[in-house]
Amino acid sequence: MKYLIVGLGNKGIEYAETRHNVGFKVAEHLAKVIDAPFKTANFGWIAEGKYKGRKIFILKPDTYMNLSGKAVKYWMQKENIPLENLMVITDDLALPFGTLRMKSKGSDAGHNGLKSIQEELQTQQYPRLRFGISADFTEGRQIDYVLGTWNTTENEQLPERIEMFAKAILSFVFAGIQNTMSTFNGK
């Protein structure tokens, strides 16, 4: 069985530590956990490893957030990965900081990365894992907030939260989405 785990983010040092790049952070940690180094590949960076007999591809698209769907579609087709074995990791303003929410399908909720994936795959029926970044910004400052860096408290809690997300992804790979949602959602 093959799985494609996609961490959404933007390439470039100026985005590396921003809230919008938390998908990259989770992907990077997951790659370390399964001892799968990233290498440059078509449409981004890919890490290839195994977990309990299952092959996992971890993708960090280099297409920028708004074109993430092109990278996802390419790797799904290249590796013949079924839709139900895709997991997209993204930031979410509607959830409190660090909250984990896994869903088997859903709308893009205004997230440009998810919107691009939906357009390329022609469906909303794919698993996603949302990382709460909260909505602690004043009106009209959403872009600055999302592309801003973590505050001191968030930075202190981030490693533990990223570890929890990696565990949830490995549970998804081994135990399936329903078991994982009931075990991890809201944590």
C-alpha positions in Angstrom: 0.0 0.0 0.0 1.2 3.5 -0.9 0.4 6.8 0.8 1.0 10.4 -0.1 1.4 12.8 2.8 1.4 16.4 1.6 2.5 19.3 3.9 1.3 22.6 2.5 3.5 25.7 2.7 5.5 28.2 0.6 9.1 27.7 -0.5 11.7 30.3 0.5 13.5 31.3 3.7 11.1 34.2 4.2 8.2 31.8 4.7 10.0 29.0 6.6 8.9 30.0 10.2 5.5 31.3 9.3 2.1 29.9 10.5 1.2 29.2 6.9 4.1 26.8 6.6 3.1 24.5 9.5 2.3 21.8 6.9 6.0 21.8 5.9 7.0 21.6 9.5 4.8 18.5 10.2 6.0 16.9 6.9 9.7 17.5 7.9 9.2 16.0 11.4 7.3 13.0 9.9 10.2 12.4 7.5 12.7 12.3 10.4 10.5 9.9 12.3 10.4 7.4 9.5 14.1 8.1 8.5 13.2 9.4 5.1 15.4 12.3 3.8 13.9 14.8 1.4 15.3 15.1 -2.1 14.5 17.6 -4.8 12.0 16.2 -7.3 9.3 17.3 -9.7 7.1 19.9 -8.2 8.9 20.0 -4.8 10.8 17.9 -2.3 9.9 14.3 -1.7 10.8 11.9 1.0 10.2 8.2 0.6 10.0 5.8 3.5 8.2 2.9 5.1 6.0 2.5 8.2 4.8 -1.0 9.3 5.1 -2.3 5.7 3.4 0.6 4.1 5.2 2.9 1.6 4.9 6.6 2.4 5.8 9.5 0.1 6.0 12.8 2.0 5.7 15.9 -0.3 6.5 19.5 0.3 5.3 21.2 -2.9 7.5 24.0 -4.3 4.7 25.5 -6.3 3.7 28.0 -3.6 0.4 27.5 -1.8 -1.9 28.7 -4.5 -0.7 26.0 -7.0 -0.3 23.0 -4.6 -2.8 21.0 -6.5 -0.4 20.6 -9.5 2.2 18.9 -7.3 -0.4 16.7 -5.5 -2.0 15.5 -8.8 1.5 14.8 -10.3 2.6 12.6 -7.4 -0.7 10.8 -7.1 -0.6 9.9 -10.8 3.1 9.1 -10.8 2.9 6.7 -7.8 -0.6 5.5 -8.6 -1.9 6.5 -5.1 -5.6 6.2 -4.5 -7.5 9.3 -3.2 -8.2 7.7 0.1 -4.5 7.3 0.7 -3.8 11.0 0.3 -3.4 13.2 3.4 -3.0 17.0 3.1 -1.7 18.9 6.1 -2.7 22.5 6.3 -3.0 25.5 8.7 -6.5 26.5 9.8 -7.5 29.9 11.2 -10.9 28.6 12.5 -9.2 26.3 15.1 -7.4 27.3 18.3 -3.6 27.0 18.2 -2.4 23.5 18.0 -5.8 21.9 17.7 -5.8 18.8 15.5 -8.7 18.1 13.2 -8.6 15.3 10.7 -11.4 14.8 8.1 -12.0 12.4 5.3 -13.4 15.2 3.1 -14.6 18.8 3.2 -14.6 22.2 1.6 -11.5 24.3 1.1 -12.9 26.7 3.7 -11.2 29.6 1.9 -7.7 28.0 2.0 -6.0 28.6 -1.3 -3.9 25.4 -1.1 -6.9 23.2 -0.5 -8.8 25.2 -3.3 -6.0 24.4 -5.7 -6.0 20.7 -4.8 -9.8 20.5 -5.1 -9.6 22.1 -8.6 -6.8 19.8 -9.8 -8.4 16.6 -8.4 -12.0 17.7 -9.2 -13.2 16.6 -5.8 -13.4 17.5 -2.2 -13.4 13.9 -1.2 -9.8 13.6 0.1 -8.4 13.3 3.6 -7.0 16.4 5.3 -5.4 17.2 8.6 -5.9 20.8 9.8 -3.5 22.4 12.3 -5.1 25.2 14.3 -3.3 28.5 14.1 -6.1 30.5 15.7 -7.4 33.8 14.5 -5.6 36.2 16.8 -5.5 39.2 14.5 -7.3 42.5 14.0 -9.7 43.0 11.1 -7.9 43.3 7.8 -4.7 41.8 9.1 -5.3 38.1 8.2 -2.6 37.9 5.6 0.0 39.4 7.9 -1.0 37.0 10.6 -0.9 33.9 8.5 2.4 34.9 6.9 3.7 36.0 10.3 5.9 34.1 12.7 4.8 32.2 15.8 4.7 34.1 19.0 6.8 33.0 22.0 4.1 30.7 23.6 3.3 29.1 20.3 7.0 28.5 19.6 7.4 26.7 23.0 4.4 24.5 22.3 5.0 23.8 18.6 7.4 20.8 18.9 4.9 18.9 21.1 2.0 19.7 18.7 4.0 18.7 15.6 4.9 15.4 17.3 1.2 14.8 18.0 0.4 15.5 14.3 3.1 13.0 13.1 1.6 10.4 15.4 -1.9 11.0 13.9 -0.5 10.7 10.4 1.2 7.4 11.2 -2.1 6.2 12.8 -3.9 7.2 9.5 -1.4 5.1 7.5 -1.7 2.1 9.8 -5.2 2.1 11.4 -7.2 4.1 8.8 -8.9 7.4 8.9 -12.0 6.5 11.0 -9.9 5.1 13.9 -7.5 8.0 13.7 -10.2 10.6 13.8 -11.9 9.1 16.9 -8.5 8.8 18.6 -6.9 12.2 17.7 -9.5 14.8 16.7 -9.6 17.7 19.1 -6.3 16.9 20.8 
